Amino acid sequence: MAQRRLRQSKSTSEQDGQEEEEPIYEEEEDLGYVNGVVKFKNISVRNLKKMDSFGKSDPFVTFKAGDEEQKTTTAKNTLDYDYTNEEYDLIYNPL
């Protein structure tokens, strides 16, 4: 379904030489996109690289959708971790 958008444009009147604003309508296509929610739960990490001098890592997961971003808690000294009881919702605008 297309939407009409009003754009103002100046034009010159032929009768009296004065400038008048004349409305011009442009058709704009409605793509039918709606905002949505992306849900993350049951998050886990496995077989991570050893990143510190003790052979472990301090992992966390970052989720990003559009301009919104969320991050899990940081797990300490592990290469495998289950983020139990952590759930994240990101609102996503496809435009």
N, C-alpha and C positions, 0 to 999 in steps of 0.2 A: 504494500500500500504506500503510495507516495504522499508526502506532506508538502504543503505550500509554504514557502518562506518569502516574506516581504523584503524587498531590497529597494531602497530609495535611489532614484536617479534624477538628475536635473536635465530638463529639456527646455528648449527655447520655443515659446509660443510664436507662431507665424503671424498672428494678428497684431499684437502690440509690441513685440520685441522683448517682452519681459521673460525672465527665467521662472519657471514653475517646477515644483517637484511633482513628479508623476510616479505613482506606485508601480513597481514591476514585480511580478510574482515569478519565482523560480520553483520548479519541481525538485524536491529533494526526496530521494528514495529512503524509506524506512526499512532497514535491514532486519528488523525483528529481534535484535539482540536484547537480552535482559541481563541484569546483574545476577550473579550466582554466588554460591558459597562452596568453597573447596574445603573438605574436612580431612584432617590427617589424624590417625590414631593407630595403635599397635605398631609403633615405630621401633625399629631396631637397627643396629649397625653391626657388621661382622667383618672379621679379617682386615682390620685397618692396618695401615703402615705404622711401624714403630717410629715415633717422631721425637722422643726425648732421649736423654742419655741413659735412662733406666730401661729402655726397650718397651715403653708403653706410650699411650696417647691420652689426651684429654678431649674426647670427641663431643661435638654438639652438631645439631642439624639446623639449617636455616631454610625456611620456606618463604618463597616470594611469589606473589601473583599481582601483576600490575605494579601499583605503588605501595601495596601493603606487604609487610614483611614480619615474620615471627621466628623466634629461635627457641629451641628446646633448652633444658638445663644442661650444664656441662658435666659430663661424667668424668671422674678422676681416675687416672692410672689404669686404663683398660683398653683392650683392642676389640672387645665385643661388649655390647650393652643393649639392654632392653629398656626403653623409656616407658615403663609401666605407669599407668594412671596419668599419662600426659596426652592431651587431645587439643588440637588447634583448628580453628576455623578462620579462613581467609575470605574476605568478600572480594569478588572479582568483577570488574567492569570490563567487558570485552571491547569497548570502544577506546 
